[in-house]
Amino acid sequence: MAQITNPSLRNKTIYSVYVRNHSKTGDFKGLIADLERISNLGVDIIWLLPIYPIGAEKRKGTLGSPYAISNHRAINPEFGTMDDFSNFIEAAHGRGLAVIIDIVFNHTSADSLMRKANPNWFWKNSNGVPGSRIDEWSDVIELDYSIKELWNYQIETLKDWIMHGVDGFRCDVAPLIPLPFWFDARDACSQIKPDTIWIAEAVESSFIHAVRRMGFDCLSDCELLEVFDLSYDYDVYPDWISLIYGAIDLKHYVDRLRIQESTHRESDLKLRFLENHDQSRARKLFATASFDRHITSTVSSQVQGSSHAGYIQSTLAAWTAFSLFQKGTTLIYAGQEYMASHQPSLFNRDPIDWLTKSDVNCVKHHSLLIQFIALKKSGIVRDGYFWYPPAPAGYIAAAYERRDSNTSLIGLRIGVFNVEAQPSCKFNIGTHWGELRLDAVFHNPFDNSKSVLDRGILAIDDQITILDWGLID
């Protein structure tokens, strides 16, 4: 976490939108019409995927990838005009929502205005031709940050968008751009807007190794957090996928989470997510993975006696609640709130199917998400010490705790999540918090019901259990 990061980001939730596929009209006006519903979720920040004109050369799909940008200082005419964008900013701010935009500074489209004006600003392959070091990125050409004039131009672009009213930036493949550039960019933007939000799309370790083996620099997660407020959760995301598919067990995954906490500074923040525009919808992921596990493993005897759909519903609910409970800022990808299963194309007109809003189970999931977004705003989430205590088999537990100057426990929030459809269990809380060995009374923050420990033992029979003790706000 950069030294000037606001710790209140631990209380925040981000809602990610691809304007092209969010509404029937696929423009800023359609998004403005949905702002009240989005605001009612309780989210704090809207992140817009790239809003710029898209190049025509080597275009993917019918309309092209939003990450193949022809002009970083203009608005994609599909979405409207700069005035329409300004109207959106004003409408979002009027509802208390901050707006961050996608910054794609590693590359441009092959026919970008930047290439036409400054062809020497681009990385060239062994044949002396502008291109991309990543074969999959066939519709873009990469920039060369050894050229100082490029730095100055890009920083001016960031400053221009701040002047248009944006509140921060999600920076695409940030590890491929030199760290000193990001320091210079943040310093320059802070002169205009000190509280600008900076999110780094960190990359998985396999990507880092691949790029470094090619002889190029690729920043680590810890390096990025020297300047960025948040970095992607990709250091543990592959382990989560392995867990969902049964390749590793829950204990292994929780150990990875503990390593993540111990190898980062306590103040570092991660962007927590189950899905995003680059990854599978969580509902689809669980539908595929849980079916495989239902047939090939004995993860839970409960699964054998329940419907496949019911198992997906309960497991997805538990993981959604856990994602929102974790320390960090949570990302919700538009449609996730109603358990959408279809992943909209980045390259074509492919609107989100909002019909799931009328499904009873999806409405229930929507309500759960709202509850946990609200829970995230508690003071103990902002300043409490976060860790993962051991939990009964098939459960994952997390906790925020407050202590006074004498290290005495004065506040505690515990979350226990039944992520593998296990039967009821007993959780020995007194083992981890000796002050609570006797008959401590916990409060449920959702209904204010009470739970009394029996000699430090808590009986758990709910899929999701959240309990508060002492000073929370």
C-alpha positions as CSV (number, residue, x, y, z in Angstrom):
1,M,0.0,0.0,0.0
2,A,1.4,3.4,-0.9
3,Q,2.1,5.6,2.1
4,I,-0.7,8.0,1.3
5,T,-3.4,5.3,0.8
6,N,-6.6,6.0,2.7
7,P,-7.4,3.1,5.1
8,S,-11.1,3.7,4.5
9,L,-10.6,1.7,1.2
10,R,-10.9,-1.4,3.4
11,N,-14.6,-0.3,3.8
12,K,-15.2,0.1,0.1
13,T,-16.8,-2.0,-2.7
14,I,-16.3,-1.4,-6.4
15,Y,-18.8,-2.1,-9.1
16,S,-17.3,-2.9,-12.5
17,V,-19.1,-1.9,-15.7
18,Y,-18.5,-2.4,-19.4
19,V,-20.6,0.4,-20.9
20,R,-21.1,-1.4,-24.2
21,N,-22.9,-4.4,-22.7
22,H,-24.5,-3.0,-19.5
23,S,-27.8,-1.7,-20.9
24,K,-30.0,-2.0,-23.9
25,T,-28.6,1.2,-25.4
26,G,-25.0,0.4,-24.5
27,D,-24.0,4.0,-23.8
28,F,-23.6,6.5,-20.9
29,K,-27.3,7.4,-21.0
30,G,-28.2,3.8,-20.4
31,L,-25.8,3.6,-17.5
32,I,-27.1,6.8,-16.0
33,A,-30.6,5.2,-16.0
34,D,-29.2,2.3,-13.9
35,L,-27.3,4.4,-11.4
36,E,-30.1,4.4,-8.8
37,R,-30.2,0.6,-8.7
38,I,-26.4,0.4,-8.6
39,S,-26.3,2.9,-5.7
40,N,-28.9,1.0,-3.8
41,L,-26.5,-1.9,-3.6
42,G,-24.4,0.2,-1.3
43,V,-21.3,0.2,-3.5
44,D,-18.9,3.1,-3.2
45,I,-17.0,3.2,-6.5
46,I,-17.9,2.5,-10.2
47,W,-15.0,1.3,-12.4
48,L,-15.6,1.7,-16.1
49,L,-13.8,-0.6,-18.5
50,P,-12.0,1.4,-21.2
51,I,-14.2,4.1,-22.6
52,Y,-12.0,5.2,-25.5
53,P,-12.2,4.8,-29.3
54,I,-11.1,1.4,-30.6
55,G,-8.7,0.8,-33.4
56,A,-9.8,-0.8,-36.7
57,E,-6.6,-2.5,-37.7
58,K,-6.4,-6.2,-36.5
59,R,-9.7,-5.7,-34.7
60,K,-11.0,-8.7,-32.7
61,G,-14.6,-9.6,-33.1
62,T,-17.2,-7.2,-34.6
63,L,-16.5,-4.1,-32.6
64,G,-13.0,-4.7,-31.3
65,S,-11.5,-5.0,-27.8
66,P,-11.8,-2.0,-25.5
67,Y,-8.2,-2.6,-24.7
68,A,-7.0,-1.9,-28.3
69,I,-7.3,1.9,-28.0
70,S,-6.8,4.4,-30.8
71,N,-6.9,7.5,-28.7
72,H,-6.5,7.6,-24.9
73,R,-7.9,11.2,-24.7
74,A,-11.3,10.7,-26.4
75,I,-14.6,8.9,-25.8
76,N,-15.7,5.9,-27.8
77,P,-18.6,7.3,-30.0
78,E,-20.5,4.1,-29.3
79,F,-20.9,5.3,-25.7
80,G,-21.7,9.0,-26.5
81,T,-19.8,12.2,-26.3
82,M,-17.5,13.8,-23.8
83,D,-20.6,15.8,-22.6
84,D,-22.4,12.5,-22.0
85,F,-19.4,11.3,-20.0
86,S,-19.5,14.4,-18.0
87,N,-23.2,14.0,-17.4
88,F,-22.5,10.5,-16.1
89,I,-19.8,11.7,-13.8
90,E,-22.1,14.3,-12.4
91,A,-24.9,11.8,-11.9
92,A,-22.6,9.3,-10.2
93,H,-21.1,11.9,-7.9
94,G,-24.7,13.1,-7.1
95,R,-25.3,9.7,-5.6
96,G,-22.1,9.6,-3.7
97,L,-20.4,7.3,-6.1
98,A,-16.7,7.7,-7.0
99,V,-15.8,6.9,-10.6
100,I,-12.5,5.3,-11.8
101,I,-11.6,4.6,-15.3
102,D,-9.4,2.0,-17.0
103,I,-6.0,3.2,-18.0
104,V,-4.3,1.1,-20.6
105,F,-0.8,2.4,-20.9
106,N,1.2,-0.7,-21.9
107,H,-0.1,-0.6,-25.5
108,T,-2.3,1.0,-28.2
109,S,-4.1,-0.2,-31.2
110,A,-1.9,-0.8,-34.3
111,D,-3.5,2.3,-36.0
112,S,-3.5,4.6,-33.0
113,L,-3.1,8.3,-33.2
114,M,-0.1,8.0,-31.0
115,R,1.6,5.7,-33.5
116,K,0.9,8.1,-36.3
117,A,2.2,11.1,-34.4
118,N,5.2,9.4,-32.6
119,P,6.1,6.1,-34.3
120,N,9.4,6.0,-32.3
121,W,7.5,5.6,-29.0
122,F,6.8,1.9,-29.6
123,W,8.6,-1.3,-28.7
124,K,9.9,-3.2,-31.8
125,N,10.5,-6.9,-32.4
126,S,13.7,-8.4,-33.8
127,N,12.5,-7.4,-37.3
128,G,12.3,-3.8,-36.2
129,V,8.5,-3.8,-36.4
130,P,6.1,-2.5,-33.7
131,G,4.3,-5.4,-32.0
132,S,3.5,-7.1,-28.8
133,R,5.6,-9.4,-26.6
134,I,2.5,-11.4,-25.7
135,D,1.2,-13.5,-28.7
136,E,-2.4,-13.4,-27.5
137,W,-2.4,-9.6,-27.8
138,S,-2.4,-9.7,-31.5
139,D,-4.5,-6.5,-31.9
140,V,-2.2,-4.1,-30.1
141,I,1.4,-2.8,-30.2
142,E,3.4,-2.1,-27.1
143,L,4.9,1.2,-26.0
144,D,8.6,1.8,-25.1
145,Y,9.0,3.4,-21.7
146,S,12.7,4.1,-22.2
147,I,11.5,7.2,-24.0
148,K,11.0,10.1,-21.5
149,E,8.7,12.1,-23.9
150,L,6.2,9.2,-23.7
151,W,6.2,9.4,-19.9
152,N,5.3,13.1,-20.0
153,Y,2.6,12.5,-22.6
154,Q,0.9,9.7,-20.6
155,I,1.0,11.7,-17.3
156,E,-0.6,14.7,-19.1
157,T,-3.4,12.2,-20.2
158,L,-4.0,11.2,-16.6
159,K,-4.2,14.8,-15.5
160,D,-6.6,15.6,-18.2
161,W,-9.0,12.8,-17.0
162,I,-8.8,14.1,-13.5
163,M,-9.8,17.5,-14.7
164,H,-12.8,15.8,-16.4
165,G,-13.9,14.6,-12.9
166,V,-12.6,11.0,-12.5
167,D,-11.6,9.9,-9.1
168,G,-9.0,7.3,-9.9
169,F,-7.5,4.7,-12.2
170,R,-7.5,1.0,-12.6
171,C,-4.2,0.4,-14.5
172,D,-4.1,-2.4,-17.0
173,V,-1.2,-4.8,-16.8
174,A,0.6,-2.4,-14.5
175,P,3.6,-4.7,-13.9
176,L,4.8,-4.3,-17.5
177,I,5.4,-0.5,-17.0
178,P,8.4,0.7,-15.1
179,L,7.8,1.4,-11.4
180,P,9.4,4.9,-11.6
181,F,6.8,5.9,-14.1
182,W,4.0,5.0,-11.7
183,F,5.7,7.0,-8.9
184,D,5.9,10.1,-11.2
185,A,2.4,9.6,-12.4
186,R,1.0,9.4,-8.9
187,D,3.0,12.4,-7.7
188,A,1.8,14.5,-10.6
189,C,-1.9,13.6,-10.2
190,S,-1.7,14.2,-6.5
191,Q,-0.9,17.8,-7.2
192,I,-4.4,18.1,-8.7
193,K,-6.4,15.5,-6.6
194,P,-4.6,14.2,-3.6
195,D,-7.1,11.4,-2.9
196,T,-6.9,9.8,-6.4
197,I,-7.5,6.1,-6.2
198,W,-4.8,3.8,-7.8
199,I,-5.5,0.1,-8.6
200,A,-2.9,-2.1,-10.2
201,E,-3.9,-5.1,-12.3
202,A,-1.2,-7.3,-10.9
203,V,-0.6,-10.6,-12.7
204,E,-0.3,-14.2,-11.8
205,S,3.1,-15.6,-10.9
206,S,3.2,-17.8,-14.1
207,F,2.9,-14.6,-16.2
208,I,5.7,-12.9,-14.3
209,H,8.0,-15.9,-14.8
210,A,7.1,-16.1,-18.5
211,V,7.8,-12.4,-19.2
212,R,11.1,-12.4,-17.1
213,R,12.2,-15.5,-19.0
214,M,11.8,-13.5,-22.2
215,G,14.3,-11.0,-20.8
216,F,11.8,-8.2,-19.9
217,D,10.9,-6.6,-16.6
218,C,7.7,-7.5,-14.8
219,L,6.9,-6.0,-11.4
220,S,6.0,-8.2,-8.5
221,D,2.9,-7.6,-6.3
222,C,5.0,-6.1,-3.5
223,E,6.7,-3.7,-5.9
224,L,3.4,-2.4,-7.2
225,L,2.1,-1.9,-3.6
226,E,4.9,0.6,-3.1
227,V,2.9,3.1,-5.1
228,F,-0.6,1.7,-5.7
229,D,-3.4,1.6,-3.2
230,L,-4.7,-1.8,-4.3
231,S,-3.4,-4.7,-6.3
232,Y,-5.3,-7.6,-7.8
233,D,-5.7,-10.8,-5.8
234,Y,-4.0,-12.8,-8.6
235,D,-1.3,-14.1,-6.2
236,V,-3.9,-16.4,-4.6
237,Y,-6.6,-16.6,-7.3
238,P,-5.0,-19.6,-9.1
239,D,-5.1,-21.5,-5.7
240,W,-8.8,-20.7,-5.3
241,I,-9.5,-22.1,-8.8
242,S,-7.5,-25.2,-7.9
243,L,-9.6,-25.5,-4.7
244,I,-12.9,-25.2,-6.5
245,Y,-11.9,-27.9,-8.9
246,G,-10.7,-30.2,-6.2
247,A,-7.0,-30.1,-7.1
248,I,-6.1,-28.8,-3.6
249,D,-7.9,-29.0,-0.3
250,L,-9.3,-26.1,1.8
251,K,-6.4,-26.3,4.3
252,H,-3.9,-25.7,1.5
253,Y,-5.9,-22.7,0.3
254,V,-6.2,-21.1,3.7
255,D,-2.5,-21.6,4.2
256,R,-1.9,-19.6,1.0
257,L,-4.1,-16.8,2.4
258,R,-2.1,-16.8,5.5
259,I,1.1,-16.6,3.5
260,Q,-0.3,-13.7,1.6
261,E,-1.0,-11.8,4.8
262,S,2.4,-12.5,6.2
263,T,4.5,-11.6,3.1
264,H,2.7,-8.3,2.6
265,R,2.7,-5.4,5.0
266,E,-0.3,-5.3,7.4
267,S,-1.4,-2.1,5.7
268,D,-1.3,-3.5,2.1
269,L,-4.6,-3.9,0.5
270,K,-5.9,-6.4,-2.1
271,L,-8.7,-6.2,-4.6
272,R,-10.9,-9.2,-3.7
273,F,-13.1,-10.8,-6.3
274,L,-14.8,-14.0,-7.4
275,E,-15.1,-12.9,-11.0
276,N,-14.1,-10.1,-13.4
277,H,-14.2,-9.3,-17.1
278,D,-11.2,-11.6,-17.7
279,Q,-12.4,-14.5,-15.6
280,S,-15.3,-16.9,-15.7
281,R,-18.6,-15.9,-14.0
282,A,-18.6,-17.4,-10.6
283,R,-21.9,-19.2,-11.1
284,K,-20.7,-20.8,-14.3
285,L,-17.4,-21.8,-12.6
286,F,-19.3,-23.5,-9.7
287,A,-21.7,-25.2,-12.1
288,T,-18.8,-26.8,-13.9
289,A,-16.5,-27.5,-10.9
290,S,-19.1,-28.7,-8.4
291,F,-20.4,-31.2,-11.0
292,D,-16.9,-32.6,-11.4
293,R,-16.4,-32.8,-7.7
294,H,-19.9,-34.3,-7.1
295,I,-18.9,-37.2,-9.3
296,T,-15.2,-37.7,-8.6
297,S,-14.7,-36.8,-4.9
298,T,-16.1,-37.0,-1.5
299,V,-15.7,-33.4,-0.6
300,S,-19.0,-33.4,1.2
301,S,-21.5,-36.2,1.8
302,Q,-24.1,-33.5,1.8
303,V,-23.6,-32.9,-1.9
304,Q,-24.6,-36.5,-2.7
305,G,-28.0,-35.9,-1.2
306,S,-28.8,-32.4,-2.5
307,S,-29.6,-31.0,-5.9
308,H,-26.7,-29.8,-8.0
309,A,-28.4,-26.4,-8.4
310,G,-28.9,-26.2,-4.6
311,Y,-25.2,-27.0,-3.9
312,I,-24.1,-24.3,-6.4
313,Q,-26.5,-21.7,-4.8
314,S,-25.3,-22.4,-1.2
315,T,-21.6,-22.6,-2.1
316,L,-21.7,-19.5,-4.2
317,A,-23.4,-17.6,-1.3
318,A,-20.8,-18.7,1.2
319,W,-17.9,-17.7,-1.1
320,T,-19.5,-14.4,-2.0
321,A,-20.0,-13.5,1.7
322,F,-16.4,-14.5,2.5
323,S,-15.0,-12.4,-0.4
324,L,-16.9,-9.4,1.0
325,F,-15.7,-10.1,4.5
326,Q,-12.0,-10.3,3.7
327,K,-9.7,-7.4,4.3
328,G,-9.4,-5.3,1.2
329,T,-11.6,-3.7,-1.3
330,T,-14.2,-6.0,-2.9
331,L,-15.0,-6.0,-6.7
332,I,-18.4,-6.8,-8.0
333,Y,-18.6,-7.4,-11.7
334,A,-21.9,-6.1,-13.1
335,G,-24.5,-8.9,-13.1
336,Q,-22.7,-10.8,-10.3
337,E,-25.3,-9.4,-7.9
338,Y,-27.9,-11.6,-9.6
339,M,-25.7,-14.6,-10.1
340,A,-25.4,-14.0,-13.9
341,S,-23.8,-17.0,-15.6
342,H,-23.1,-15.6,-19.0
343,Q,-19.8,-13.8,-19.5
344,P,-20.4,-10.9,-22.0
345,S,-18.0,-10.7,-24.9
346,L,-15.5,-7.9,-24.9
347,F,-15.4,-7.8,-28.7
348,N,-19.1,-7.8,-29.7
349,R,-22.4,-6.3,-28.6
350,D,-23.5,-8.8,-26.0
351,P,-25.7,-7.2,-23.3
352,I,-26.0,-8.6,-19.8
353,D,-29.1,-10.7,-19.3
354,W,-30.8,-8.9,-16.5
355,L,-33.8,-11.3,-16.5
356,T,-32.2,-13.1,-13.6
357,K,-33.4,-10.2,-11.4
358,S,-36.8,-11.9,-11.3
359,D,-35.5,-15.3,-10.2
360,V,-36.3,-16.0,-6.5
361,N,-32.8,-17.5,-5.8
362,C,-31.1,-14.6,-7.6
363,V,-33.1,-12.1,-5.5
364,K,-32.0,-13.9,-2.4
365,H,-28.4,-13.7,-3.5
366,H,-28.8,-10.0,-4.3
367,S,-30.1,-9.4,-0.7
368,L,-27.1,-11.3,0.7
369,L,-24.7,-9.2,-1.2
370,I,-26.3,-6.0,0.0
371,Q,-26.1,-7.2,3.6
372,F,-22.4,-7.9,3.3
373,I,-21.6,-4.6,1.5
374,A,-23.2,-2.8,4.4
375,L,-21.3,-5.0,6.9
376,K,-18.1,-4.0,5.3
377,K,-18.6,-0.4,6.3
378,S,-18.1,-1.1,10.0
379,G,-15.2,0.7,11.8
380,I,-13.5,-2.6,12.9
381,V,-13.1,-3.5,9.2
382,R,-11.2,-0.3,8.6
383,D,-8.8,-0.5,11.6
384,G,-9.1,-4.0,13.1
385,Y,-6.3,-6.6,12.9
386,F,-7.4,-9.2,10.3
387,W,-6.4,-12.9,10.3
388,Y,-7.6,-16.4,9.5
389,P,-8.1,-18.5,12.6
390,P,-8.3,-22.3,12.3
391,A,-11.8,-23.5,11.6
392,P,-13.6,-26.9,11.6
393,A,-13.2,-29.1,8.5
394,G,-15.0,-27.7,5.5
395,Y,-15.3,-24.2,7.0
396,I,-13.2,-21.1,6.5
397,A,-13.0,-18.5,9.3
398,A,-11.8,-15.0,9.4
399,A,-11.7,-12.3,12.1
400,Y,-11.1,-8.7,12.8
401,E,-10.0,-7.8,16.3
402,R,-9.3,-4.6,18.3
403,R,-7.1,-4.4,21.3
404,D,-6.3,-1.5,23.7
405,S,-2.9,-0.2,24.7
406,N,-2.5,-3.1,27.1
407,T,-3.2,-5.6,24.4
408,S,-6.6,-6.5,26.0
409,L,-9.3,-7.6,23.5
410,I,-12.0,-4.9,23.2
411,G,-13.7,-5.7,20.0
412,L,-14.1,-8.8,17.8
413,R,-16.0,-9.7,14.6
414,I,-15.8,-13.3,13.5
415,G,-17.0,-14.8,10.2
416,V,-17.4,-18.5,9.7
417,F,-18.3,-19.7,6.2
418,N,-19.5,-23.2,5.3
419,V,-17.9,-23.4,1.8
420,E,-18.1,-27.1,1.4
421,A,-21.7,-27.9,2.5
422,Q,-20.8,-29.5,5.7
423,P,-23.2,-30.4,8.6
424,S,-23.3,-28.4,11.8
425,C,-20.2,-28.2,13.9
426,K,-18.7,-26.7,17.0
427,F,-16.1,-23.9,16.8
428,N,-13.7,-23.5,19.8
429,I,-13.5,-19.7,20.0
430,G,-11.9,-19.8,23.4
431,T,-8.8,-21.5,22.0
432,H,-8.0,-18.3,20.0
433,W,-9.3,-15.7,22.3
434,G,-8.7,-16.6,25.9
435,E,-10.8,-13.7,27.2
436,L,-13.9,-15.4,25.8
437,R,-13.5,-18.8,27.4
438,L,-16.4,-18.2,29.7
439,D,-20.0,-17.5,28.7
440,A,-19.3,-14.6,26.3
441,V,-22.3,-13.1,24.5
442,F,-22.0,-12.4,20.8
443,H,-24.4,-10.4,18.7
444,N,-25.5,-11.1,15.1
445,P,-25.1,-7.7,13.3
446,F,-28.0,-8.6,10.8
447,D,-30.8,-9.4,13.3
448,N,-29.2,-8.5,16.6
449,S,-29.9,-12.0,17.9
450,K,-27.6,-13.3,20.6
451,S,-25.3,-16.4,20.8
452,V,-23.8,-17.5,24.1
453,L,-20.6,-19.4,24.2
454,D,-20.6,-22.6,26.3
455,R,-17.1,-22.7,27.9
456,G,-15.6,-21.0,24.8
457,I,-17.5,-23.3,22.3
458,L,-19.8,-21.9,19.6
459,A,-22.3,-24.2,18.0
460,I,-22.6,-23.4,14.3
461,D,-25.5,-24.7,12.1
462,D,-25.8,-21.9,9.6
463,Q,-24.2,-21.6,6.2
464,I,-22.8,-18.2,7.0
465,T,-22.2,-17.0,10.6
466,I,-21.2,-13.5,11.5
467,L,-20.8,-12.6,15.2
468,D,-19.7,-9.4,17.0
469,W,-18.4,-8.9,20.4
470,G,-17.4,-5.6,22.1
471,L,-16.4,-2.4,20.3
472,I,-17.1,-2.7,16.6
473,D,-17.7,0.9,15.4
